[in-house]
Amino acid sequence: MCMKKKHVISGLFPDELQKLLKDFVSQAYRGRQILDWIYEKNILSFSKMSNLPDKLRDELKLVFEPVSLIEVDKQISSDKTTKYVFKTYDDEYIESVFIPTRKRATICISTQAGCAFGCMFCASGKNGLKRNLSVGEIVSQVLLIRKDNPENPITNIVIMGMGEPLANYENTLKAVRILNHPECLRLAARRITISTCGLPEQILRLAKEGLQIELSISLHAANNVLRNRIVPVNKKYPLEHLMQTARDYIRITNRVITFEYVIIDGVNDTKRDAEQLISLLNGIKCKVNIIPFNPVDGTDFRPPKAFKLEEFQETLQASGVNVTVRRSRGTDIKGACGQLAAHSNNA
């Protein structure tokens, strides 16, 4: 049975909430009090908002809800990474991940239920796209995970979970602006990263938004033949188009792009692959984030051998490429890069 859909406060800008409150209870000023409870005090229940009259709290419950997801499962990895499964009002399932380290507390959030792009190393698209997430559903992931981890103040948000963020452009960007808003979460834009498989029109649109966010492009191959296989959207937007778009993005924003490169044993892990990548990135202000492939059900791919990973990294470094290797987190709970794929049987 689907839950009744209400106005989700986590999907509203402050002025939108105030207008709705004015129309509903003629008390627009209550919006600031409600936002203070949600974003400052981490309270996600009207019944606990003690400076609101009892009658108003009861009225609010009829048409509003602070968040719009229900947590149905949580798994904690041996490395303290936590994977959450959330259910939407219409019984779709999504996954989000909380990644604590000594200096950071990062939340990886989803923007779609499923994914339409079918990257070969990623579990999220194995069953196709169900639907876009609403703004409230995107922001709700952050608020619910933050509430569950009060001892770890959130420092970073990476929009790298299920789905392609730029294919849900309007909702993703509004969610980013809410997370960044001075009356909401107030998270600095530079601490928010959007990851895309490479949609040129949307990347250029993002460049003109005036947001100091971080952009990551999932590359994974440095020639069209191989990238067509690993990242099928490359057939529509080949590398020549994508890399020119990257140059345009950097020119417009004067920001560095991170290129993500999942290394797969025997597929894209040779020194020749690294040399092709060096050539492809020549003259582009960027970083490269190498990600060892994490096992995904239904694929024959394998993680790279340690010496091949080291050789690949050293080849890039020797040419002056700024490169890091991402340490896999949460692999034992299928919470690492490429492993998110919530289904109802997870719950």
N, C-alpha and C positions, 0 to 999 in steps of 0.2 A: 504493500500500500504506500503510495507517495505521500510525503509530508506536504501540508498546505504551504504554498509559497507566499512569503510576506516581503515587505521592504527590508532589505538587508543593510544595516547601518554601516557595516564594513565596506560596502560598495558605494558609499555616498561621500561626496565632498561636504565639508561643513555647511556651505550655503545651501546645498540641496537638502540636507537634513533639516536645517532651520525652516526652509520653505514648507516641507512636508509637515513639520510640527505646527507651523502656523496654520496650515490648512486643516489639520486634524484636531488639534486641541487649543489652537490660538495661543500657543506659548512657544514662539520661536526661540526665545532665550534659553529654553531647556536644552537646546542642542549642544551648547558648550558644556553644560554639566554632564550630559550623557557621553560626549566624546572624552571628557576628562576621566570618567569612570573606565571607559574602554581602553583608551590609549595610555593614560598615565597610571591608573590604579590597577589595570589588568583585570577588570571585573567584566564578565561577559553575561551577566544575568541581571535583568531589571529588578528582580526581587532584592538584590543586594545593593542597589543604588539608593542609599539611605537618605540622601537629601532631596529625593523626589517624593512627592505626596503619594500615599498608598493608592489613591484613586487613579492618579496618573500612571503609576506603574502597571496597574491592571489594564488600563486603556492601551498603553503601549504594547502590551503582550498580544493584543488582538491583531495588530497590523504591522508590527515591527519585530525584528530579531537582530541582536548584535552580530551574530555570525550565522552562516547558513549550511554548515557541514556538521556531520556527526562522526566522531571517532569510533571506528568499529574494530580496529586492531592496532597493536603496537608491538614492535619487536626491537629488542636492544641487542646490539652487536657486542662481541667481545672487546671491540675497541671503543665502546660507548656511543657509537653512532646509533641513532634511533630512527626506525622507519615507521611511519604512520599510514594507516589506511583510513580514508575518509569516505563516507557515503553522502551523496548529494540528495536534494529533495526528490529527484525522480529516479533514485536508486541506481545511479552510476557510481563507480568506485574509482578513486584516484589515490595516488601515493605521494607522500612528501617525506623529506629526510632532514633530521637535525644532526649537525656535525659539530661537536664541541672539540676544541683544542685548547692548549694552554693559553693562547693569546686571543682566540677568536671563538665565536659561536655563530655558525652559519646555518641558514635554513635554505634547503633546495626545494622549490615549489613547482607545481605543475600549472599549465595553462589550458590544457585540453584533457578530456577523458578519451584516452587512446591517442592515435596519431595517424595521419594519412600518408606520411612520407616514406615509411618502410626502409629506413637505413638498416643495412644487413647486420650490424653489430648490436642493434638496440632492440630490446624486448617490447618497448612501448607501442610500436606499430604493428605487432604481430596479428592483432585482431582488428586493425583498421581504426578509423576515427569514429567515436560515438558522438561527441559534440564539443563545442567550445565551452569553457568555463566562464561564468559571469565574473564581473569585477568583484562582487562580494565573495564568491567562492575562491578566487585567487588570494584576496587579502585574508580571508578567514583561516587559510592554512597557517599563515604567519601568526595570527593572534592566538589560535588554539595551541600551536607548538610553543609559543612564547609563554603562555599561561602554564603549560605543563613543565616548563623548565625555568622557574623564577630565579634560580641561583645562577643562571647563565645569561646575562643581558645580551640580546641579539646585536651582533656587530656587522653581519653581512647577509645579504640575500642573493641567491643565485637562481635565476629563472631557467633552470636546466632539467626540470623534471619531465613528466609526461607531456607530450605534445610539442608543437612548433609555435613558440611565442608570437612570432611575426605573422603567423597565419590567423591569429586571434588578436590582431593589432590593436584595435580600439580598446578592448577590455584590458589587455596587458598594459598598455600605456597609461590608462586611467588608474589601474592598480598601482603602478610605479609612482604616479603623482600623489596618490593617497598615502603610500608608504613614506614618501618624501615630504608630505605637507606639514607645515609647522604646527598645525592643530591636530595632527594625527600622529603617525609613528615618529616623524622627524628623522628618519634615517637618511644620511647623506647620500645623494645620488651616486657618488663615486663608489659607494659600498654596495651598489646594486648592479648585478651583471645579467645581461640578456644574452642567451645563447641561441644561435640560429643555424639551420643547415644551409642557409645561403639563398635568401630571396631578395634579389637585387632591388626591385622597386620599393619594397618595404624598408630595406637597409638605407636607401637614400632618403626615404620619408623620415626615418628615425634620425638621420643626420641633421635634419632641419627642426627637430623638436626643441633644441636648446637645453637638453638635459645632459648633465655631466656623468652619464652612466658608463659602465664598462660594456663593451661589445665583444662577444666571442663568436667566431665562425667555425663551424665544424667542417674541417677540410678532409682529413683522413687519407688523401691521395693527392699526388702532384701531377697526374696526367689524366686525361679525360676517360680513357679506356677503363682504367682501374676505378676511378671515382664513379663512373656510370654504374659499376657493379656494386660498390659499397654504399654510395649515396645516390639513389636513383634520380633525385631532383636535378642532378647534374646533366641529365639528358635534355632538360628544358633550359637550364642555365649553366652552360659549360664554363670551365675554369676561366677562359678569357674574359667572359662577361663578368663573372664573380670577382675576379681580381681587379678589373677596372673599377668596379663598384667599390671595392675596398679602398682603392686609391682615392676615389672621389669622397668617400666617407671621411678619410683621414684629412683630406684637404679642407673639407667643410668644417669639421669639428676640431681639428688639430689635436686629436686624441689617438692613442695607440690601440690597435686591434690585437686581440689574442686569437691565434689560430689553434684550434684543438685538433690533435692528431692521435686517434686511437691506433695503437700498434698491434697488429694481428700476426701471429706466427705464420710465416710462409706466404703472406699475402702482400704486406706493404712494409716489410721490416728490413730490407736490405740496404747496404751502403748506397747502392744506385738510387733507391727510393729517396734516401736522405739527400743525395746530390740533386735530384730533380726538385725536391722541395726547396733547397737553397736557391736554385735558379728561379723557381716560381716566385719566391718572396723577395727577390733582388730589388732593392730600392724602396721597399715598403716598410714603413715604421710600424713594427709589430713585435709581438712575443709569440713563442710557440710553446704550447702546453702538451707534452707527450703523456698519453694515458695508456697504460698497459690494458689490453682487452680483458674485460671481466666476463666470465662464463655466462652465456645466455642459452636457455633451453631452446631446442629446435634449430641450432646452428652447429656447423662442424668446425667453427673457428676455435682457436686455442690462444691462450696468452702467449706473449713472446718469450723466447728464451732470454735469460738474464744477459748473456754476452751480446746478443743481438740488440737488445734495448740499450746497453751501454755503448755499443758501437754507433748506433743511430744518434744518440745524444752527443757523443764526442765529435762525430762528423759535423753536426750542426754548429756546435760550439767552436770548432776549429775555423769555421768560416765567418764567425762573428755574430751568429744568430743568438738572440736572447732566448734561451730554452730552459724549461723546467720539466721535471717528471712528477706527475701527480701521484701521490700515494693513494692507493685504493683504500676506501673506508666502507665498512658495512657489507663486504662481500658475503659473509656468512649468513646474512639475513636478506640477501638479494636487494641491497640498498645502495649499491655502488653505481657508478656511471654506466648507463646502458641497461641496467637491470630492472628498472621500474616498469611494472606491467600489471596494475591492479585489476583483478577480476572479482566477481562476487564470491568465488570460492576461496578467496583469501580471507574473507571475513569470518 
